[in-house]
């Protein structure tokens, strides 16, 4: 019989590929996380992770255990919710940014809700700072969104590569880069402007919109380039990590924010949905496509 706390720690390390980040998620020190994994490896009789100075990856035995661990944790939390809540409905208010809700998040949340009974979800869409203000007013229970580099608030979930969505945009060597960006404050926008400034690249704001669809439409039409997390870029829209005229962009961090003072039932459901989102999110596209430059097209 596996201990639930050990499985919870194991699942966090597997999802985040980091002992340090897993400790932040489950509120344990890194040494305590290591101790949990050693105990679980003793119980299974197998090494569960391959460790190096930079990476943590699952072994074949660890990969086999992960599915069972997630199922056990889900059933355990469902049982706790049922016993403590007497089967009453739990209504969870979630805030998320448009880049997530316009792409994969609704499908993941729909599958989550399909596996639960007496659970209802309410989704509010805005940028993370605005959502945090709503949470401060008691209007949201959970927020999932990106955060600025260096911001340590919330529970770190994953990092994702920022890319330039290019479409057919023609970039002239001596002309400012036309940008389509989300309104301020926005980590994508900040990262793009900082990267351009670091390379002394000229730029101009061509479009500001809170809609992911508007930004990608501008790129597809060849009117601007837009910095986006990789899983938000449509598969048919050419993108690149960098070009001769566009500097590389950093990773962006995604985090969860949980409202203090939740009922025990809602807190359990919140933890469960955070794990579900982290485990079922799509991975970034492994593609590299160049943008169009005047020198390439005409010469």
N, C-alpha and C positions, 0 to 999 in steps of 0.2 A: 504494500500500500504506500503510494507516494504522498509525501506531505504537501499540502496545498501551497504553503509559503515557498517551498523549494521550487515547485512547478511555476509559480508566479514569477519568481526571479529568473528561472530558466527561460521562460517565454519572453521576458523583457530583454534579456541579453540576446536571444535569437532574433528578435524583431529589430533591435537597435544596433546589433553588431558591435557592442561596446559595453564593457563592465561598468565604466564610469557613468554613461548615460542611463544604463539600466538602474544603477543605484539611485540616480535622481528620480527616476519614475516610480520606484517602489520604496523610496525613502530609506535606503540603506547605504552605508559606507561601501567603498569599493572592496575593502577587505571582507566585509560581511557578505557581499555578493559572491566573492571568490569562495568563501566558506560554504555558502549555500550550494554552489555548483559542485564543489568537492563532495559534499554529503550526497547530492543526487547521483553523482558518478559512482560513489560507493554503493548506493542502493541499486543502481542499474548494472554495476559491474563493467561499465564501458566509459571510455572517454567521449564526452559529448561535444567538445569544442576543440578546434585546432587554433592555437594562439601563436601570434608573432608579435613583434614590437609595434606593428601598425594595424593588424587586422585580427578579427575574431570571426571564425567561420564554423559552421556546424559540421561535425563528422557525419558519416553515413548513419551511425546509431543515433546521433543527435537529431538528424533530419527525421528519422523514423519516429522518435519520441515526440517531436514537436506537435504533430497533428493530434496525438492522444492528449498531450498536455493542454492544448487549447480546448479540446472537447471537455476534459475534466474540469478545467477552470470555468468554462461557460456553464456547465451543469451545476457546479458548486454555487456560483453566484446566482443562478436562477433559483436554486433551492432556498438560498438565504433570502432572496427577495420575496419568494412565495410565503415562506414561514413568517417573516417579520412583517410583511404587508398584508397578510391574510388574503392574498390573491387580488387585492384592489388594483385598479389601473394606476400606472405611473406615467405621468406626462413630462417629457423631457424637452426643454427649449434649447435649441442648438443654434449658435451663430457660426457662419462660415463665409469666407470671401468668395467673390464671383468666379475666380479662376478655378476653384474647387467645385462649386455648385454647378458651373456650366459644363463640367467635363465628367469626372468619374464618381464624385461623392454621392450624388443622388442614388445611383445604382447600388453602391455599397451600403448606404443606409437602408434602401429598400429591402435588400437581402437580409440585413440585420433585423429589421422589423418583421419580416416574414417568419423568422425563427422564434419570435417571442409572441406571447399572448398578453393581452391587457396592457400593451405598451403603445403610447402615441408619441409621435415626434413632431415638433414644430420648428421650422427652419427660418432663421432671419439672415438675410444676405447683406453684407456691407464690408468695408475694410476693417481690419483688426482693431485699430484705435477706436473707431466708432462703436464697434461691437463691445469693446471693453467698457466704454461709457454706459452702454445698455446693461451690461452685467453689474456695474456699480449701482445702477438704479434697481437692481433685482429683477430685471426683465429676461435674463438668460441664465441657464444653468451650466452650459458648456460652450466653449469657443474653440474652433480648430482653424488655425490660420498661420501665415508666415509672420516672422518677427525680424526686426532689424538686427544686423550683426552686432554682437556685444550685449544685446538685451537678454538678460538671464531670467526674465519673468516667465511663468508657465512651466509646463512639463515638456521637455524636448522630445519630439517624436521622430523626426527624420530630417535629413538634409537632401536637397535636390539641386541639380545643376541648372543655373540660369543659361539661357540660350538667346541668341538673336533670331527672331522670326523675321524672315527676309522677303519671302515671296518673290516678286519680279522687280523689287525696288532697285532703281539705278543709283549707285553711289558714285558721285563725282569726287575726284581727288581733291580739288580745291573748293568744294562746296560743303556747307554744314550738313551733317547727318540728320535727316528728317526723322523725328521720333514720335511714336504713338505710345502714350503712357497712361497709367492709372493716375487719378488725382493724388495730391499729397495728403497725408504722409503715406509713402509706399516704399518698401524695401527694394522692390525691383527697380523702380525709378531712381532711387538713391544710388543703388549699385551701378546702374548704367551711367549715370552722370559722373560718378566718381571715377569709373573706369575710363571714360572718354577724357576727363580732365587729366588723368594721370599720363595719358599719351598725347596731350595737347591737341586733341581732336575737336574741331568745331562742330557744333550741333545746334539744332533748333527744334522747338516743340511744334509738331505738325497737328497733333490731335491729343486731347485729354478726354478720357471717357472712363466711367466706372464699369463699363461693359467689356468683358473679354471678347465677345463677338465683334464689337466695333473695332477693337484694336487689331484682331487678326484679319478682319475685312480690309482695313487700311493697308496692312502688309501684303495681303493677297492681291490687292489692286495696284501695288507698286507705288503707293503714296508715302510710305514710311516703313521704318523697321521698328520692332517692338521687343523689349526684353521681357521674357516670360520663363517661368519654370517649365522644364522639359515636358511634363505630362499634360500641360495645358495647350500645347501647340498641336493643331490638327495634323494628322499624318500626311495630308496632301500639301501642307505648307512648308516649303523649304526653310531650313534653319541651320544655324551653325554656332559653334562655341566661339569662333572668332574668324575674321577675314583680314585681308591686308589693310582694310580701312576701319575695322571694328575690333576693339581690344577684347581679350578674354573677360568673361564675367565670373564672379565667385559663386559658390553655392549659396542657396537661401535656406534658412532654417524654418521648419514648421514646428509649432508647439500647440499644446492644449492648455486652456485656462478653465479652471473649475471654480464655480462660485462657492465661497465659504458658507458654512451653515446649512448645507443640503440635508434633507432627511436621509436616514440610513438607506432606505430603499432607493432613493434617487441617486445617492452617492455610489451604491453598488452598480446600478445601471450605467452610470457615467463611466466608471472604471471599465466595465464590460465593453461599452461602445468605443472607448479609446483604443482598447486592445484590438477590437474588430477592425476599426479603420486602419490602424497601423499594419495589421496582418494582411489586409485585403486591398490595400492601395496598389495601383499599378506602378511598375518600375519605369524610370525615365527611358526614353527612346535612345538606343545606341546607334545614332546616325550622325553623319557629318556631311552637310551639303553647303556649298558655297553660295554666297550672294552674288548679285550681278553688279559689276563695276564698269564704268564707261570704258576703261582701258581694255577690259576683257571683251566687251561686246563689240567694240569698234576697232580693235586693233591687233 
